[in-house]
Amino acid sequence: MNGLVGKTALVTGASRGIGRATALALGRAGAQVLVHYSSNEAAADSVVAEIIAAGGQAQKIAADLRAADGPHSLARRVRAIVGGRLDVLVANAGIAHAASLEDTTVENFDDLFAVNVRAPFFLVQQLMPMLCKGSSVVLLSSLAARASVGELAAYAATKGAVDTLVLHLAAALGERGVRVNAVAPGVVATDMSSFATTEAGRDYTLSLQALKRVAQPDDIASAVTFLASDNANWITGDTLRVDGGSKL
Ligand SMILES: NC(=O)c1ccc[n+]([C@@H]2O[C@H](COP(=O)([O-])OP(=O)(O)OC[C@H]3O[C@@H](n4cnc5c(N)ncnc54)[C@H](OP(=O)(O)O)[C@@H]3O)[C@@H](O)[C@H]2O)c1
């Protein structure tokens, strides 16, 4: 697939997991990829090197998206690198915190909303001048937004907020020809869901799903790449379940 040749893409949280797989997939599709990370510079370097080794273009870019001005400084640096136009924004960076209602602290709750909701909102706001006709924004929702899985109430609420943002951002940006969607994975084998690598975690995961294997980051990246491409040019304001048929 080379449907993104000549396009520019920013993937937040691209050093690991789903973001890493998405950055590599967008690079293979021909996009110039900005590989965002927070603290794991070596991991971001290896993603950039892999894209370049495959003949693509990539650059790393750091920002702490828990900080109130993180999205603003990231957007300024994106503008400085790619100029006036950003074709694809994948707001993927996220954190999770499993805790019972009793054990969830105000700090946990605020951190989750800062990284998972406030950052994508202000990143879109700050990048709006660079988003043009044909640009695509993809956010990361979760199965947790529509089903009670694990002890994830605060995290799940952030993903419910993402689903709501998708509707409002798509409505606000539609007139400019910018599409906004989300993908909602179930359990994916990444650092965030490392329990899925244990036998008990794997059994639990498979018990949720119609398809009986543990999802890998590439399973999600291919759906994000589809939504980012012109093949999805009539899809906006939607959250696409990419979860192997979880909790049907
Ligand atoms: N894995 C799942 O089962 C699953 C299921 C549903 C939805 N999701 C969603 O998919 C997205 C990616 O998840 P993942 O499993 O790939 O996560 P992951 O492997 O834990 O990777 C998280 C990424 O986010 C970045 N990040 C973390 N805190 C940050 C901060 N304060 N500022 C900026 N970047 C930060 C990390 O950067 P560093 O490497 O620099 O730390 C890393 O690149 C998240 O939004 C998550 O909620 C995941």
The ligand as a Gaussian input file, in Angstrom:
#p B3LYP/6-31G(d) Opt

LIG

0 1
 N       -2.997000      -2.046000      24.842000
 C       -4.321000      -2.169000      24.962000
 O       -4.836000      -3.242000      25.384000
 C       -5.226000      -1.025000      24.591000
 C       -6.603000      -1.275000      24.490000
 C       -7.462000      -0.235000      24.163000
 C       -6.968000       1.028000      23.919000
 N       -5.621000       1.258000      24.031000
 C       -5.159000       2.620000      23.786000
 O       -4.185000       2.616000      22.739000
 C       -3.229000       3.658000      22.949000
 C       -1.826000       3.070000      22.917000
 O       -1.722000       2.081000      23.923000
 P       -0.480000       1.070000      24.029000
 O       -1.015000      -0.168000      24.631000
 O        0.253000       1.024000      22.753000
 O        0.388000       1.830000      25.140000
 P        1.910000       1.627000      25.606000
 O        2.521000       0.460000      24.936000
 O        1.893000       1.717000      27.083000
 O        2.630000       2.948000      24.990000
 C        2.210000       4.207000      25.463000
 C        2.801000       5.295000      24.574000
 O        2.305000       6.561000      25.071000
 C        3.407000       7.404000      25.394000
 N        3.103000       8.177000      26.590000
 C        2.828000       7.714000      27.852000
 N        2.691000       8.731000      28.703000
 C        2.905000       9.882000      27.996000
 C        2.948000      11.257000      28.336000
 N        2.772000      11.702000      29.584000
 N        3.208000      12.146000      27.347000
 C        3.414000      11.723000      26.091000
 N        3.409000      10.438000      25.703000
 C        3.161000       9.527000      26.659000
 C        4.586000       6.456000      25.638000
 O        5.826000       7.154000      25.410000
 P        7.230000       6.629000      26.095000
 O        7.590000       5.335000      25.386000
 O        8.206000       7.713000      25.802000
 O        6.955000       6.400000      27.535000
 C        4.308000       5.357000      24.615000
 O        4.798000       5.725000      23.350000
 C       -3.595000       4.300000      24.289000
 O       -4.366000       5.458000      24.066000
 C       -4.442000       3.229000      24.970000
 O       -5.322000       3.763000      25.922000
 C       -4.751000       0.258000      24.346000

